[in-house]
Amino acid sequence: MRLFIDTGSVREVEEIAAWGVLSGATTNPSLLAKEEGDPGDAIKRICEIVNGPVSAEVTSRDPREMVREGRALRTLHEHIVVKVPFSPAGLTATRELVADGHPVNMTLVFSANQALLAAAAGATYISCFMGRLDDISVDSAAVLGEIVDALRPGGTTSQVLAASLRNPMHVVTAATIGCEVSTIPYKVFQGMLPHPLTTAGIERFEADWQQDPRFAEWLGGLVSGQPVR
């Protein structure tokens, strides 16, 4: 499963991209509005950093305007994926954008039926919001599993994108179910890092090196080109 970051912050993208784990990013108007500066500049910079697909969302609810906005967003960078909310208008706009060669991320998909329609319209990515399903006491894992199971037998090329991930277990669930992509908020990426055994292991290694510094001295010499013998 490929990992995207869900943010409008260039700083957050830079930090997580330095880990070498990002394949793309998703943004939306709300996330971009939280940041200072020009949204277009932020989107372009995020595209450059991740060097992969970056979803940028339309704001209109009229299909013709959606298409116009999508085409305009695509002029920002070659990595832009047009993000369109699920609706009859969104399906219409998606079909036209795809016919023009523009990739589309259809967002706000909450059922297998909606996912089948999005795939038929040609969406490259189909985004299911796990956290929002959990918020209304619907089993998000079950819904996501139904979407994956409904799309795969037909051989659709649309990729299931798990979104609205609230905790690290959402990421594991999405991977286990078989989603092609998860888009993960910055704080959830941070939550994926720690484990008490990792912390304890590092502390033990550091204590060992401090008691007997010979290996560290040898490695330092190797790095400098003057090995300690």
VEXKOLLO-163095 format. One record per residue (C-alpha): residue in one letter; x, y, z. Coordinates in steps of 0.5 Angstrom, whole numbers, plus 500, padded with zeros to 3 digits. Layout:
% residues N
+---+-----+-----+-----+
| r |  c1 |  c2 |  c3 |
+---+-----+-----+-----+
| a |   X |   Y |   Z |
...
+---+-----+-----+-----+
//
This chain:
% residues 229
+---+-----+-----+-----+
| r |  c1 |  c2 |  c3 |
+---+-----+-----+-----+
| m | 500 | 500 | 500 |
| r | 503 | 507 | 498 |
| l | 503 | 512 | 503 |
| f | 500 | 519 | 502 |
| i | 500 | 525 | 507 |
| d | 494 | 529 | 508 |
| t | 495 | 536 | 509 |
| g | 496 | 543 | 506 |
| s | 502 | 545 | 510 |
| v | 509 | 545 | 506 |
| r | 513 | 544 | 512 |
| e | 509 | 538 | 514 |
| v | 510 | 535 | 507 |
| e | 518 | 537 | 508 |
| e | 519 | 533 | 514 |
| i | 515 | 527 | 513 |
| a | 518 | 526 | 506 |
| a | 525 | 526 | 509 |
| w | 523 | 520 | 512 |
| g | 523 | 517 | 505 |
| v | 516 | 514 | 505 |
| l | 511 | 519 | 501 |
| s | 509 | 517 | 495 |
| g | 504 | 523 | 494 |
| a | 499 | 528 | 498 |
| t | 492 | 530 | 498 |
| t | 490 | 537 | 500 |
| n | 483 | 540 | 500 |
| p | 481 | 548 | 501 |
| s | 480 | 547 | 508 |
| l | 487 | 545 | 510 |
| l | 490 | 550 | 505 |
| a | 486 | 556 | 508 |
| k | 490 | 554 | 515 |
| e | 496 | 556 | 512 |
| e | 499 | 563 | 510 |
| g | 501 | 565 | 503 |
| d | 498 | 563 | 496 |
| p | 495 | 556 | 496 |
| g | 497 | 555 | 489 |
| d | 505 | 556 | 491 |
| a | 503 | 551 | 496 |
| i | 500 | 546 | 492 |
| k | 506 | 547 | 487 |
| r | 511 | 546 | 492 |
| i | 508 | 540 | 495 |
| c | 508 | 537 | 488 |
| e | 515 | 538 | 488 |
| i | 517 | 535 | 494 |
| v | 513 | 529 | 494 |
| n | 514 | 528 | 486 |
| g | 508 | 524 | 486 |
| p | 500 | 525 | 485 |
| v | 498 | 531 | 489 |
| s | 490 | 532 | 490 |
| a | 487 | 539 | 489 |
| e | 480 | 540 | 490 |
| v | 475 | 544 | 486 |
| t | 470 | 548 | 490 |
| s | 464 | 549 | 485 |
| r | 458 | 544 | 485 |
| d | 456 | 545 | 478 |
| p | 459 | 540 | 473 |
| r | 461 | 545 | 468 |
| e | 465 | 549 | 473 |
| m | 468 | 543 | 476 |
| v | 471 | 541 | 469 |
| r | 473 | 549 | 468 |
| e | 476 | 549 | 475 |
| g | 479 | 542 | 475 |
| r | 483 | 544 | 468 |
| a | 485 | 550 | 471 |
| l | 488 | 546 | 477 |
| r | 492 | 542 | 472 |
| t | 496 | 547 | 470 |
| l | 499 | 548 | 476 |
| h | 503 | 542 | 476 |
| e | 504 | 535 | 472 |
| h | 503 | 532 | 478 |
| i | 496 | 535 | 480 |
| v | 490 | 530 | 481 |
| v | 483 | 533 | 481 |
| k | 479 | 532 | 487 |
| v | 472 | 532 | 486 |
| p | 466 | 530 | 491 |
| f | 462 | 525 | 490 |
| s | 455 | 527 | 487 |
| p | 451 | 526 | 480 |
| a | 455 | 533 | 478 |
| g | 461 | 530 | 480 |
| l | 460 | 524 | 476 |
| t | 459 | 528 | 470 |
| a | 465 | 532 | 471 |
| t | 469 | 526 | 472 |
| r | 467 | 523 | 466 |
| e | 469 | 529 | 462 |
| l | 476 | 531 | 466 |
| v | 478 | 523 | 465 |
| a | 476 | 524 | 457 |
| d | 481 | 530 | 457 |
| g | 486 | 526 | 460 |
| h | 486 | 529 | 467 |
| p | 486 | 524 | 473 |
| v | 481 | 525 | 478 |
| n | 480 | 523 | 486 |
| m | 473 | 522 | 487 |
| t | 472 | 524 | 495 |
| l | 467 | 523 | 500 |
| v | 465 | 516 | 498 |
| f | 462 | 512 | 503 |
| s | 459 | 506 | 500 |
| a | 460 | 500 | 495 |
| n | 455 | 503 | 491 |
| q | 458 | 510 | 490 |
| a | 465 | 507 | 489 |
| l | 462 | 503 | 483 |
| l | 459 | 509 | 480 |
| a | 466 | 513 | 481 |
| a | 470 | 507 | 478 |
| a | 465 | 507 | 472 |
| a | 466 | 514 | 471 |
| g | 473 | 513 | 471 |
| a | 476 | 516 | 477 |
| t | 483 | 514 | 478 |
| y | 482 | 514 | 486 |
| i | 476 | 513 | 490 |
| s | 477 | 516 | 497 |
| c | 473 | 513 | 503 |
| f | 473 | 517 | 509 |
| m | 474 | 512 | 515 |
| g | 474 | 517 | 521 |
| r | 467 | 520 | 519 |
| l | 464 | 513 | 518 |
| d | 466 | 511 | 525 |
| d | 464 | 518 | 527 |
| i | 456 | 516 | 526 |
| s | 458 | 509 | 529 |
| v | 458 | 505 | 522 |
| d | 464 | 500 | 522 |
| s | 469 | 503 | 517 |
| a | 473 | 497 | 516 |
| a | 467 | 493 | 514 |
| v | 465 | 499 | 509 |
| l | 472 | 499 | 506 |
| g | 472 | 492 | 505 |
| e | 466 | 492 | 501 |
| i | 469 | 497 | 497 |
| v | 475 | 493 | 495 |
| d | 471 | 487 | 494 |
| a | 466 | 490 | 490 |
| l | 471 | 493 | 485 |
| r | 477 | 488 | 485 |
| p | 473 | 482 | 481 |
| g | 471 | 487 | 475 |
| g | 478 | 488 | 474 |
| t | 477 | 496 | 475 |
| t | 483 | 500 | 475 |
| s | 481 | 505 | 480 |
| q | 485 | 505 | 486 |
| v | 482 | 505 | 493 |
| l | 484 | 511 | 498 |
| a | 483 | 510 | 505 |
| a | 482 | 517 | 508 |
| s | 480 | 521 | 514 |
| l | 485 | 516 | 518 |
| r | 484 | 518 | 525 |
| n | 490 | 514 | 528 |
| p | 495 | 509 | 526 |
| m | 490 | 503 | 527 |
| h | 486 | 506 | 521 |
| v | 493 | 505 | 517 |
| v | 494 | 498 | 519 |
| t | 486 | 496 | 517 |
| a | 487 | 500 | 510 |
| a | 493 | 496 | 509 |
| t | 490 | 489 | 511 |
| i | 484 | 490 | 507 |
| g | 488 | 491 | 501 |
| c | 487 | 499 | 499 |
| e | 492 | 501 | 494 |
| v | 493 | 508 | 498 |
| s | 492 | 511 | 505 |
| t | 493 | 519 | 506 |
| i | 495 | 520 | 513 |
| p | 495 | 526 | 517 |
| y | 502 | 529 | 520 |
| k | 500 | 527 | 527 |
| v | 498 | 520 | 525 |
| f | 505 | 519 | 521 |
| q | 508 | 521 | 528 |
| g | 504 | 516 | 532 |
| m | 506 | 511 | 527 |
| l | 513 | 512 | 530 |
| p | 514 | 510 | 537 |
| h | 514 | 503 | 541 |
| p | 517 | 502 | 548 |
| l | 521 | 496 | 545 |
| t | 524 | 501 | 540 |
| t | 526 | 506 | 545 |
| a | 528 | 501 | 550 |
| g | 533 | 498 | 545 |
| i | 536 | 504 | 543 |
| e | 537 | 506 | 550 |
| r | 540 | 499 | 551 |
| f | 545 | 500 | 545 |
| e | 547 | 507 | 547 |
| a | 549 | 505 | 554 |
| d | 553 | 499 | 551 |
| w | 557 | 504 | 547 |
| q | 558 | 509 | 553 |
| q | 561 | 503 | 557 |
| d | 566 | 501 | 551 |
| p | 567 | 506 | 546 |
| r | 572 | 502 | 542 |
| f | 566 | 501 | 536 |
| a | 564 | 508 | 536 |
| e | 571 | 510 | 535 |
| w | 573 | 505 | 530 |
| l | 566 | 507 | 526 |
| g | 568 | 514 | 526 |
| g | 575 | 513 | 524 |
| l | 572 | 509 | 518 |
| v | 567 | 515 | 516 |
| s | 573 | 520 | 516 |
| g | 578 | 515 | 512 |
| q | 582 | 514 | 518 |
| p | 580 | 507 | 521 |
| v | 582 | 506 | 528 |
| r | 586 | 500 | 529 |
+---+-----+-----+-----+
//
